[in-house]
Every structure is written in C-alpha cells, then in structure tokens.
Amino acid sequence: MTMTHDPSAIGEQAASADDFGTAPSRGTGAPRTVEPGDDPANADTVHGIVGASVALRRVLRLARSVAPTDAVVLIRGETGTGKELVASLIHTLSSRRGHPFVKFNCTAIPAGLLESELFGHERGAFTGSVARRIGRFELAHRGPLLLDEVGDLPLELQPKLLRVLEEQEFERLGSTQTIRSDVRVVAATNRPLEELLDAGTFRADLYYRLNVFSVELPALRERPEDIPLLVRHFVAHHARRLGRRIESIPLDVMDTLVHHSWPGNIRELQNTIHRAVILSRGTSLQLPPFDAGVKAGRTLAPRAETFDDVAREHILEVLRETNGVVAGPRGAAARLGLKRTTLLSRMQKLGIGPQDVATERAQRVGDAVAS
C-alpha cells in the first residue's frame, strides 16, 4: 500500500543540534551548507567541510559522484571525523534535497525501543503505547535517512532493516498494513564491520547491502596539512560567537596543534580551540594544556610534512590576510606575535618573497571563482 503522510508526523522530527545555516551555491541550484563564520568564497571550505588535503579532496570527489544517485552509501571513519557532515553534503547535492534529512543514531535509543523508533507503532502495540507513532522511515519518505552508528544495531533488528533496503516496505509495530517507503539510506559507522561479521554480531547480507558505495574518512592525524586551515576556521568561528578578538596565532601554538595526534579528531580539535579562545587574554591565541587523560595516552602524529612547511604556509596565510603588510599594529608580525625583524628573517629562511604572496592570492581568487 502507498504510505500516507500525517502533517503532524513531520513535526515529530527532532531539530539537528548542529548550528548550521545555508547560503546559495554558485555552481548548482542546491543550497550550500555553511557554518556561521564561514566564507562562502573560501576555496578551502566546501559545504562547511574545511580542508585542502589530497585525502579530503578524494572524499569530496566520492561524495559528489554518488550524491545524484539513489545508491546506499556507507560512510566509515573514526569518531569525530565528520561523517554526519559528509552525509549532509551528499543530501545537499542530491535530487532529494527538497525533502527532510532525517538522522537517527542507533546507539541513542534503548534496544527495546529501536524497532518502534525506526518503523513506528500503532496505539496499543505494547504496554504504554497510548498513541500511534510515526517512525523514522516514514518521516524520511522521499528523502534521505542517516543511520548513524549502524554497526551497533542489534542483531535481531538487522533482518527488518535488510527487508526495507531490499523491498522498500515495512509494517508498524502492532499493524498488518504494509507501508511502501521511498527512502535513500546513508549509513555511518566507526566500527570495523568486517570484524563484526567474523564475530557473528553483524549479518553478512546486511553488510553487503549497505556496502554498495563506501566512503572512508581519513583521521585528522592522516591529514595534518589541513590542521592550520581548521584552526583558523574554528578560531574565527568561536571568536565571533564569543565576541572576542583573536588576531594572531603564534607559530609555536600552531606547531603544537599540528603535531598532536588528535584521537578525537576534528571534534577534539574544535573543542580545544573553543577552550583556547575562551581562556585567551588579548588578541593572541593562547593554548591551554591538553587534558591529562588525552595527553597521557597520545602518541605523536606522523609528520607528513616538516615544521618548516607548516610554518611557511601559516606565515603565507597571515600575509595574505594583511595584503602583504609586515609591520604596524595590523601587520603580519603583530598577528604572529613576532618582531618585524624576526618575521623578515624567518621569511628569508623559508624563501618567502612578495611574489609568493601575490601568487597565492591570485590562486585563491581563481580557485574561488572556479568553485
């Protein structure tokens, strides 16, 4: 039977906790997701996803390739790597973007209530069910449904999910009426599903049905060249929201951030920058000590590039922001917390000249126009 929609059912969908807005994209008719403080013309920010590394560009290419299709997508990656943002990007670039993006975390609901949350129930289906409830699959009709932490889905519920994926139909708890559902499923997990298969806690047929198109998100320690971009992004974002003025990020602070292992990935980095902006006095970012528990268990991240590479890029970025001005209260030296002569000496050592600033600025403008 065809599913009918109760207008009140859509109202049951919880609002997202993420504070994101939308701004028009120049390349398509789809809205572009932008975090407050993002610069839509910034070539290093794509739909709220910040970075320019090869690993991240590969993820974005995959997302753009699969978005226009209705294929099931499995997004894999450690906690805090941005799986939900990538899922949102896929939705934004898809033909279903005009419909609600329904999100469901498989670990946020007690196991006994998961079936009701996903498929809904009728009044009297079980003790305490005093009214009909519309499940996530009905709410997501003609749109996407993000099943986050799908690797933690109880084994007894997996055949029912497999049936919806294969036949696009299900029944509410306590009902014999079959409901047809047109839903594009995007699943995400930080669990090693192959190991769960071997352990017998995840069905092989469901695994193969979910793993139609897999997108693997790199850990932050695997793309350290993106950390300076993320740091500047989060500093600007949190400074604006807190009403603070942070005009400089010292090189030693940036070096510490680049070479931390970030076991909590981007989420940990964002929280660290948030705390640093709160505690900083003056206009220079001051980095508080890392949490003892994190610091004790961390190892140094692999250095994909040298400190000189990071320092050179950081100095170039500040020079671009000051239009090549080194001296003065708003010059690059002041923003970096260095004397003018010290900065000039470092620029000479790193081979930075006026032509580098001009070339980088022109390249940024060109990339922004091309995007």
N, C-alpha and C positions, 0 to 999 in steps of 0.2 A: 504494500500500500504506500501511497505517497505521503510524505510527512507533512503535517500541517503545523504552522507556527503560531504560538500564542504570544502576542506582543509583550506580555509580562515576563515571558521566559527570557527574552534578551536582557531584561533588567536584572536578572539574577547573576549575570556575568560580572565577576569582580573586576574592579579597575586595576590596571597594572601599577605596581609600586614604583616602576621606573619613571623618572621625571623627564620625559622626552617630549619634544614638540615636532611639528612638521613644517617644512618650507618647500616651495616648489623646486623641482629638479629641472635643470635646463635641458637635459638630454631626452627625457621621456615625460609622459603625462602623469607619471606616478609621483606621489609626494615623497620628498626626501627627508629621512629621519635625521634630526639634528639635536644634539644635546644643547641645553642653554649655554651660551658662550661659544659655541662652535662658529666658525666662519664658513658659510656655505661655499665660498670661493676657494677655500684651502684645499689644495690638491692632495694633502695628506689625510684628509678626513672624508670618508665615504659613508654616508648614511649613519653618522655617529661612530663609525669604526675608524680608529686612528692608527696610522702606521704606513710605512712605505717599503717594508722589507719584502724580499722575494717570497718568503713563506706566506706572508699575509696576502700578497698580490695573487698568489695561487689560489688561496681560499676564496677571494673575491671573484676570481675568474670562474671557479666552480659554481659559486652561488648564482652568478649571472647566467651561467649556462643552463642550470636546472630550474631556475625560477619560472620561466614561461611555460614549463611543462606541468603535468599533474603527478609526476613521479613522487613516490615516497622518498623522503630524504632522511638519512641518519647522520646527525652531527655528533662527532666524537671529540673529546678533549678533556683535559683536567679541569677540576673545579676552578671557576674564576677566569676562564679563557675567553668568555664572551659568546657562548653557544646561543643564548637567547637573542643577542644582537644579530647574529648571523641568520637565525630563523626569522627575525623581523625583517631583515634585508630581503630574504627570499620572498616573504609575503609582499613587501612593498613593490617588488619588481614583477610580481605575478599578475595574472588576469583576475585573480580573486581579491585584489587589494581593496575593492569597494565593500567587502564584507568583513565582519568582525574577526579579529585574530584572537582565538581562544587559547589560553595557556592553562596547562594542568601539570602539576608536579606530583608524580606518582608516589613520592615519599611524604607528602604533606598531609595525607589523609590516612586514618587508621585502616588497616587491611580489610576489615569487615564492611567498610563503607565505600570502598573503591568502586565496586560494580554500580552502586547507586549513583555515585558522582559521575561516572563515565556514561552510563546508559539511562539514568533516571529511574524513577519508580512510580507506581500508582498508589493512591491512597489505600491504606490497609495492607500493603505488601509485606510489611513486617511490623513488629511492635514499635510504636512511636511514629509511624508514618501516617500523619494525620492529613496530609495533602499530597497531591501529585507533585513530583519534582522533575524538572527537565534536566537531562544530563548534558555533559559537555559535547557529545557527538551531535545532539540536536541543536545546541546553541551554535555550533560551528558549521551548520548546514550551508553549503556553497562557499565556505571559506576554509581557512586552514585551522588545524588543531595541533598545537605543540604538546607533545607528550614528553615532558622533561623527566630525567632520571628513569627512563623506561627499563633500564637494566634491573631496577628494584621492583618491578611489577610482580606480584605473587604468581606462582606457577599455575594455580587453579584459575586465574583470570586470563591467562595468556591465550587459551583457545578461543575465548569470546572476542578478544581483540583481533586475533587472526581471522575470524569469520567476518568481522566488519571490514577489514582490509581487503579480503578476497571477494566478498559478496555485496558489500555496501548495504548491509541490513542488520538489524538487531531488534530486540524487544526490551521494553522497560521491565524492571522487576515487578512481578505481580500482574503482568499483562500477556495476552496471547497475540496481540496485534503486532505484526511485523512492520517495522518502520524503515523506509528507504532513506539512506543518508548519502549526500554528495559532499564528502569532506576530503580535503587534501591533508594527509598526515605528515607532520615533521616530527621526528623523534630525536631525542638528545640523551646522551649518557656519558658519565665519566668512568663507567665500569668496563673492564675488559670482557666483552660479551663472549669471546671465544673460550675464555677460562670458565665462564658460567655455563657454557654448553658442555664442557668436559665434566663439570661438577654436577650436571643434571638439574640445574636450577633455572635454566632458560631453554625454551623449546627451539629445536633446530629449524622447524618450519617457520616459526615466527621470526627468527633471526634472518633467514634468507628473504623473507617477505619485507622486512624493514630495511635490509641492507641493499636495496636497489641502487641507491646513489649515496655514497658515503663521502662526507666532508670531514677531514681530520684537521682540527685546530691545533696549531703549534703552541707549546707552553711559552710563557714570556721569556724564560731563560734561553729559548731557542731562537729568539729574535731580539737580541739586546740592542740592535741598531734602532729599534722602534721606541726604546725607553725614553730618550730625550724628547721625542715628539709627544709621547704620552704624558711625561712630567709637565711640559709646558702647557699642554691641553688641560690637565687637571688643576694646575696652579691657577690658570686663568679662570677656570670654571668655579673653583671653590673661593677664590679671592673675590670674584664678582658676587657670589651668593652671600658671602660673609661681610661684604663691604670693606674688604682690606685692599691695600695697595702693595702688591709684590712686583717689584720692577727688575729684580735680578736674582739669578740662581748661580751661586758660586760654583766654580769648576770642581772643587773637592766634594761638594754636595752631589753634583751630577755624577761624578765618578763613583761615589758610594752607591748611588741608586742603580747605576748601570751594572755594577758588579755584584749586587745582591742576587741571591738565587731565586727569590720570589716563589716560594712553594704555593702561595695562594694566588699567584699570577696577577692579572690586571686588577682584580678586586682588592688584593692586598696592597698593590701599588697605589690605587686610588685612595684607600683608607689612610695609608701612610702620608700621602700628600695632603689630604684633608686635615689630618692631625698637625702636620707641619705648618700649614697656613694658619691654623688656629693659634699655635704656640709662637709663631714668628713675631719678633718685635722689630719694627722698622720695615723697610721696603725690600730687604734681602731675605730669601727663603732660608730658614734655619731648620735643620733636620734633627728631630728628637731621636733618642736611642731607640733601636728596634726592640720589639717585645722580647723579653728574655727567653720565652719558650720557643719563639721562632728563631732567634739568634743562635741558641744552643744546638738546634737541630739542622742548621743550614750548612750548605757547602757552597763554595764559590761557583758562580755560574761560568760555563765555558766562555772564553773570551773569543768571540767571533771576529772581533776587531780590536785593535790596540787602543790604549787610552788616548794616544795622540789623535787617532781617527775620531773618537768621540769628542775630544776637546776641540778639534778643528771644526767639526760640524756645529758644536754648540756656539763657538765664537762666531762662525758664519751666520748662524740663525740670529744672534743678537745684533750683528752688524746689519743684517737685512732689516731688522725691526727699527734700527736707528738711521736707516738710509746711509750707512757707511760712516756715520759720525762716531769718532772715538772719544774725544774729550768733551768736557762740560757735564753739567748735572744730569742731563738726559742722554749722554753718550754711552757707548758700549762699555767703556771702562767702568763707569759708575754702576751700570747694571750688573756687571760681572764681579763687582766688589774688588776691583784691581786699580792700581795706579795706572795712569796713561802710559808711562814709560814701560811698565811691566807688561801691559797688554801688547804694546807695539813690539816688544822683544819676543813675546810668545807668538805673535802673528808672523814675525820674521822667521822664527824657528820652524813654524808649521807651514811656511810657504804661502801665507795668505796675503794677497795683494788686492788693490782696488778692482782689478779685472775679475777676480773671483766673486766679489760681492755683486758686481754688475751682471756677470754670467748667471749666477744662482738666481738673482731676482728675475731676470728675463726668462729663465727656465720655469720658475714658479708660475709666472703670468701665463706662459704658453701652456703649461700643464693644466692650469685652472680653466683656460678657455677651451682646451680640448675635452675636458671632462663634462 
